[in-house]
Amino acid sequence: MSKISSDTLWELAAAEVRSSETGGGEEDGVETVSERTVFLMGSKAGGKTSILLRCLDRDEPSKPTLALEYTFGRRARGHNTPKDIAHLWELGGGISLSDLVQIPITTVSFRSLSVILILDLSKPNALWGTMERLLQAAQAQLEKVSSQAQQGQKSKSGTKHQTSVHSAARVLPKDFPDRELISPFPAPLLIIGSKYDLFQEFDSDKRKVVSKTLRFIAHYYAASLIFTSIKSESLMLKTKGFFSHLAFGLDRGKTVSSDPSKPLIIPAGSDSFSQIGSPPTTDVDITSLHAKNPKDLWKKVYERVFPQENTSEQRELKDPAKDPRYSEPQIDAMRAQKDQELDQYKRNAAKSWKGLELET
């Protein structure tokens, strides 16, 4: 019997992993199960859980996300076919727990991972800071795991397998608008503006600033953008289409709406800087803002209209152990006892140190 070389075995294993991560295909008439990962993050209390439950057709009340929660969705492609799986991670706490992005974004998941950023349109004064902090955290982790994956394959198999690593990077079509001027996010990105029912009550000029700014950001990152409200069945149906596109590879639909007086629905690649136009300024001389780049210019204009909240204060997360929603009488009683013992220990230790200082 001929012996199969370790290189051949490695190539077969690597090909199988790549096939499962990218949705696979059919081999010998047997359909493989596609597994994708979707990571949801965004504004604190911005409706992430409610939107996710509606997209999964789950009729259950939403609860505040404490830190990072996992669930999954399954969908069959047809009759008597295996169900594709979507691994779904939701980050709670707004920007306060952005360090937890390292859990869902790993060297195993990043090739099949998509990101959904949900921003609360009813709180424009926290919108830019939330968006910037979370996208920076996710992008840094994506770039880190991508580099680790490249280094891992180099060390295991030399340079001949580098092509498979680079193919996992996001590549835009050659006809993508402004392809040379944008900075695509490392993974497919969907930006959802939530609570549109409250946002539509805003002054029209303020709505225009928010809408045009988010259009710029979405196009800059080659992302899709949609405004939605859980109180609107039609908007949630369109939102579910975008979600299902990322989670299961389904068609997201062809609807496009860029009218600032209506909910925005803009699939990636359907917008352009020429259509978006310049930042909406009325009382500001753009040349006086001293922006480093176009994105920085939009930020400065946006913050002139909506001064951003102090994000450092938002990082002080309330102690969940003291939250009455998660009370456990026996555990809480034991915790209180241990806290008292710890306080007593600290007092005794302080007295001991004072005694030592006096003796010396």
Solvent accessible surface area in square Angstrom, and as a share of the most:
residue,aa,sasa,rsa
1,M,240,1.07
2,S,102,0.66
3,K,193,0.82
4,I,98,0.50
5,S,59,0.38
6,S,87,0.56
7,D,78,0.40
8,T,55,0.32
9,L,96,0.48
10,W,79,0.28
11,E,75,0.34
12,L,107,0.53
13,A,50,0.39
14,A,10,0.08
15,A,46,0.36
16,E,127,0.57
17,V,79,0.45
18,R,81,0.29
19,S,45,0.29
20,S,52,0.34
21,E,20,0.09
22,T,100,0.58
23,G,13,0.13
24,G,32,0.31
25,G,32,0.31
26,E,120,0.54
27,E,128,0.57
28,D,138,0.71
29,G,70,0.67
30,V,101,0.58
31,E,46,0.21
32,T,51,0.29
33,V,55,0.32
34,S,7,0.05
35,E,72,0.32
36,R,72,0.26
37,T,9,0.05
38,V,0,0.00
39,F,0,0.00
40,L,3,0.01
41,M,0,0.00
42,G,1,0.01
43,S,12,0.08
44,K,121,0.51
45,A,75,0.58
46,G,0,0.00
47,G,24,0.23
48,K,10,0.04
49,T,27,0.16
50,S,24,0.15
51,I,4,0.02
52,L,9,0.04
53,L,18,0.09
54,R,81,0.30
55,C,7,0.04
56,L,31,0.15
57,D,107,0.55
58,R,80,0.29
59,D,154,0.80
60,E,94,0.42
61,P,113,0.71
62,S,54,0.35
63,K,154,0.65
64,P,74,0.46
65,T,21,0.12
66,L,78,0.39
67,A,36,0.28
68,L,34,0.17
69,E,82,0.37
70,Y,100,0.38
71,T,33,0.19
72,F,97,0.40
73,G,5,0.05
74,R,142,0.52
75,R,105,0.38
76,A,40,0.31
77,R,111,0.41
78,G,36,0.35
79,H,164,0.73
80,N,137,0.70
81,T,36,0.21
82,P,51,0.32
83,K,95,0.40
84,D,10,0.05
85,I,43,0.22
86,A,0,0.00
87,H,49,0.22
88,L,1,0.00
89,W,58,0.20
90,E,7,0.03
91,L,1,0.00
92,G,2,0.02
93,G,12,0.11
94,G,5,0.04
95,I,2,0.01
96,S,10,0.07
97,L,34,0.17
98,S,6,0.04
99,D,98,0.51
100,L,45,0.22
101,V,8,0.05
102,Q,102,0.45
103,I,84,0.42
104,P,3,0.02
105,I,0,0.00
106,T,45,0.26
107,T,52,0.30
108,V,115,0.66
109,S,17,0.11
110,F,23,0.09
111,R,50,0.18
112,S,21,0.13
113,L,3,0.02
114,S,8,0.05
115,V,0,0.00
116,I,1,0.01
117,L,0,0.00
118,I,0,0.00
119,L,0,0.00
120,D,2,0.01
121,L,0,0.00
122,S,26,0.17
123,K,103,0.44
124,P,9,0.05
125,N,53,0.27
126,A,20,0.15
127,L,1,0.01
128,W,2,0.01
129,G,13,0.12
130,T,8,0.05
131,M,2,0.01
132,E,42,0.19
133,R,70,0.25
134,L,0,0.00
135,L,3,0.02
136,Q,102,0.45
137,A,23,0.18
138,A,0,0.00
139,Q,44,0.19
140,A,61,0.47
141,Q,22,0.10
142,L,5,0.03
143,E,92,0.41
144,K,113,0.48
145,V,4,0.02
146,S,29,0.19
147,S,55,0.35
148,Q,84,0.37
149,A,12,0.09
150,Q,47,0.21
151,Q,106,0.47
152,G,28,0.27
153,Q,27,0.12
154,K,77,0.33
155,S,94,0.61
156,K,144,0.61
157,S,18,0.12
158,G,34,0.32
159,T,102,0.59
160,K,121,0.51
161,H,23,0.10
162,Q,48,0.21
163,T,106,0.62
164,S,15,0.10
165,V,4,0.02
166,H,97,0.43
167,S,79,0.51
168,A,30,0.23
169,A,60,0.47
170,R,64,0.23
171,V,115,0.66
172,L,18,0.09
173,P,78,0.49
174,K,186,0.79
175,D,121,0.63
176,F,18,0.08
177,P,40,0.25
178,D,40,0.21
179,R,91,0.33
180,E,149,0.67
181,L,122,0.61
182,I,17,0.09
183,S,41,0.27
184,P,50,0.31
185,F,0,0.00
186,P,44,0.28
187,A,3,0.02
188,P,56,0.35
189,L,6,0.03
190,L,2,0.01
191,I,0,0.00
192,I,2,0.01
193,G,0,0.00
194,S,3,0.02
195,K,59,0.25
196,Y,14,0.05
197,D,35,0.18
198,L,90,0.45
199,F,1,0.00
200,Q,86,0.38
201,E,136,0.61
202,F,53,0.22
203,D,83,0.43
204,S,67,0.43
205,D,98,0.51
206,K,92,0.39
207,R,37,0.14
208,K,91,0.38
209,V,11,0.06
210,V,0,0.00
211,S,2,0.01
212,K,30,0.13
213,T,2,0.01
214,L,1,0.00
215,R,24,0.09
216,F,5,0.02
217,I,0,0.00
218,A,4,0.03
219,H,6,0.03
220,Y,47,0.18
221,Y,14,0.05
222,A,1,0.01
223,A,4,0.03
224,S,7,0.05
225,L,1,0.00
226,I,0,0.00
227,F,1,0.00
228,T,0,0.00
229,S,3,0.02
230,I,78,0.39
231,K,160,0.68
232,S,29,0.19
233,E,132,0.59
234,S,66,0.43
235,L,17,0.09
236,M,7,0.03
237,L,130,0.65
238,K,72,0.30
239,T,0,0.00
240,K,50,0.21
241,G,20,0.19
242,F,8,0.03
243,F,4,0.02
244,S,10,0.06
245,H,63,0.28
246,L,20,0.10
247,A,1,0.01
248,F,25,0.10
249,G,37,0.35
250,L,63,0.31
251,D,117,0.61
252,R,70,0.26
253,G,36,0.34
254,K,183,0.78
255,T,64,0.37
256,V,80,0.46
257,S,26,0.17
258,S,47,0.30
259,D,59,0.31
260,P,53,0.33
261,S,68,0.44
262,K,116,0.49
263,P,32,0.20
264,L,0,0.00
265,I,9,0.05
266,I,9,0.05
267,P,8,0.05
268,A,23,0.18
269,G,28,0.27
270,S,44,0.29
271,D,9,0.05
272,S,17,0.11
273,F,48,0.20
274,S,101,0.65
275,Q,117,0.52
276,I,5,0.03
277,G,37,0.35
278,S,74,0.48
279,P,10,0.07
280,P,26,0.16
281,T,42,0.24
282,T,138,0.80
283,D,131,0.68
284,V,25,0.14
285,D,89,0.46
286,I,55,0.28
287,T,112,0.65
288,S,57,0.37
289,L,14,0.07
290,H,154,0.69
291,A,38,0.29
292,K,175,0.74
293,N,75,0.38
294,P,90,0.56
295,K,43,0.18
296,D,23,0.12
297,L,34,0.17
298,W,11,0.04
299,K,51,0.22
300,K,68,0.29
301,V,3,0.02
302,Y,1,0.00
303,E,54,0.24
304,R,139,0.51
305,V,57,0.33
306,F,8,0.03
307,P,85,0.53
308,Q,46,0.21
309,E,90,0.40
310,N,87,0.45
311,T,34,0.20
312,S,68,0.44
313,E,117,0.52
314,Q,65,0.29
315,R,95,0.35
316,E,145,0.65
317,L,69,0.34
318,K,131,0.55
319,D,55,0.29
320,P,53,0.33
321,A,52,0.40
322,K,156,0.66
323,D,11,0.06
324,P,103,0.65
325,R,147,0.54
326,Y,85,0.32
327,S,66,0.43
328,E,93,0.42
329,P,107,0.67
330,Q,163,0.72
331,I,118,0.60
332,D,56,0.29
333,A,64,0.50
334,M,107,0.48
335,R,117,0.43
336,A,49,0.38
337,Q,88,0.39
338,K,105,0.45
339,D,57,0.30
340,Q,126,0.56
341,E,82,0.37
342,L,86,0.43
343,D,65,0.34
344,Q,80,0.36
345,Y,148,0.56
346,K,114,0.48
347,R,129,0.47
348,N,71,0.36
349,A,31,0.24
350,A,48,0.37
351,K,139,0.59
352,S,68,0.44
353,W,160,0.56
354,K,128,0.54
355,G,28,0.27
356,L,93,0.46
357,E,119,0.53
358,L,157,0.78
359,E,143,0.64
360,T,145,0.85
